[in-house]
């Protein structure tokens, strides 16, 4: 998955300057770092998802920051397909999705986009490459590629790649 270097009008009055081409690889782990309002969620929804949503060569799981509507949808889906499984919170949704994905007979890569998701653990039993793209203020993974969102004004942020390194903050 490649997002080309560009300057994008994300919303009226807000631009995102992507300083270099960004390449997401499977397997790989990518941490979207930045303060609230720096453009992380906007990047996910307005740039990243449109770039990959129609691809047939991978599976895509998206966990939104405000996932209460997703939770209701997953409860309904689980009631039809897995009535024995309880879906009470985000962790249960994630467990159910991984359980369902493990039963698939293909070897397509999995891309997981988690916007402020908690309780996210990639299970060992998934026999496929996984690309994890996440933002989080309270949970850090051991190693990842850092993509940093820095506001340059009230109307603009810059997205830069900080390279492969453990998150120290």
C-alpha positions in Angstrom: 0.0 0.0 0.0 1.5 3.3 -1.0 0.3 6.8 -0.2 2.2 9.2 -2.5 3.8 12.4 -1.4 1.2 15.2 -1.7 -0.5 18.2 -0.2 -4.2 17.3 0.4 -7.2 19.4 1.2 -8.6 17.0 3.8 -11.5 19.2 5.0 -12.5 22.8 4.2 -9.9 24.8 6.1 -7.5 21.9 6.8 -4.6 20.6 4.7 -2.3 17.6 5.3 1.2 17.8 3.8 2.6 14.3 3.2 6.3 15.0 3.0 7.4 11.6 1.4 5.8 8.6 -0.2 4.5 6.3 2.6 4.7 2.6 2.1 2.8 0.2 4.3 4.1 -3.4 4.1 2.6 -6.7 5.2 3.8 -7.8 7.7 4.4 -4.5 9.4 3.4 -2.2 12.3 2.8 1.5 11.9 2.1 3.9 14.7 0.3 7.1 13.8 1.7 9.6 16.4 0.4 13.0 17.1 -1.7 15.2 19.4 -5.5 15.3 19.1 -6.5 17.4 16.1 -3.2 16.8 14.2 -5.0 14.8 11.4 -4.6 11.2 12.3 -8.2 10.2 12.1 -8.7 12.4 9.0 -5.8 10.7 7.4 -7.3 7.3 8.1 -10.8 8.2 6.9 -10.0 10.5 4.0 -6.7 9.2 2.6 -5.8 5.6 3.8 -9.2 3.9 3.6 -10.1 5.2 0.1 -6.6 4.0 -1.1 -7.2 0.4 0.0 -11.0 -0.3 0.5 -11.6 -1.8 -3.0 -8.5 -4.1 -3.0 -9.4 -7.8 -3.4 -5.9 -9.1 -2.5 -6.3 -8.5 1.3 -8.7 -8.5 4.2 -9.4 -5.2 5.9 -10.5 -4.7 9.5 -11.2 -1.1 10.6 -11.8 -0.3 14.3 -13.0 3.3 14.5 -12.3 5.7 17.4 -15.9 6.1 18.3 -17.0 2.5 17.7 -20.4 2.3 19.4 -22.2 1.9 16.1 -19.7 -0.8 15.0 -20.4 -2.6 18.3 -24.1 -2.8 17.6 -23.4 -4.1 14.1 -21.0 -6.7 15.4 -23.5 -7.8 18.1 -26.1 -8.4 15.4 -23.7 -10.2 13.1 -22.5 -12.4 15.9 -26.0 -13.2 16.9 -26.7 -14.6 13.4 -23.4 -16.3 12.8 -22.0 -17.2 16.2 -24.9 -17.1 18.7 -22.7 -18.8 21.4 -20.2 -15.8 21.4 -20.9 -12.8 23.6 -19.9 -9.3 22.2 -19.9 -6.8 25.0 -17.0 -4.5 24.2 -14.3 -3.6 21.7 -12.1 -6.5 23.0 -14.9 -9.0 22.2 -15.4 -7.5 18.7 -11.7 -8.0 18.0 -11.7 -11.5 19.4 -14.7 -12.4 17.2 -13.1 -10.9 14.1 -9.9 -12.8 14.6 -11.8 -16.0 15.3 -13.8 -15.6 12.1 -10.7 -14.7 10.1 -8.8 -17.7 11.3 -11.5 -19.9 9.8 -11.0 -18.6 6.3 -9.2 -20.8 3.8 -7.2 -18.2 2.0 -3.8 -16.7 2.7 -4.6 -13.1 1.9 -2.8 -10.5 4.0 -4.7 -8.7 6.8 -4.6 -5.0 7.2 -5.9 -3.8 10.6 -6.5 -0.1 11.0 -7.2 0.8 14.6 -8.0 4.5 15.4 -7.5 4.7 19.2 -8.4 1.1 19.7 -7.6 -0.6 22.9 -7.1 -4.3 23.8 -5.7 -5.0 20.4 -3.5 -8.1 20.3 -2.7 -9.8 17.0 -3.2 -13.5 17.8 -0.5 -16.0 17.0 -3.0 -18.3 15.3 -3.5 -16.1 12.3 -1.6 -17.8 9.5 -1.3 -14.7 7.3 0.8 -11.6 7.1 -0.6 -8.7 9.2 -0.2 -5.0 8.6 -1.2 -3.1 11.8 -1.8 0.7 11.4 -2.8 2.2 14.7 -3.1 5.4 16.8 -3.2 5.3 20.5 -2.6 7.7 23.4 -2.3 5.0 26.0 -0.9 1.8 24.5 2.4 1.3 22.7 3.6 -1.8 20.9 7.2 -2.9 21.1 8.4 -2.0 17.6 6.8 -0.2 14.7 7.3 2.4 12.1 6.4 5.8 13.3 4.4 8.2 11.2 4.3 11.5 12.9 1.6 14.2 12.5 2.8 17.7 13.4 0.5 20.7 13.2 2.3 23.5 11.3 -0.5 26.0 11.8 -4.2 26.0 12.9 -5.1 24.9 9.4 -2.4 22.5 8.4 -0.4 19.5 9.6 2.6 17.7 8.2 2.9 13.9 8.0 6.5 12.6 8.2 8.0 9.3 8.6 10.2 9.0 11.8 11.6 5.7 10.7 11.7 2.3 12.3 12.3 2.6 16.0 10.7 1.7 19.2 8.3 4.2 20.7 10.0 5.8 23.7 7.3 8.2 24.8 
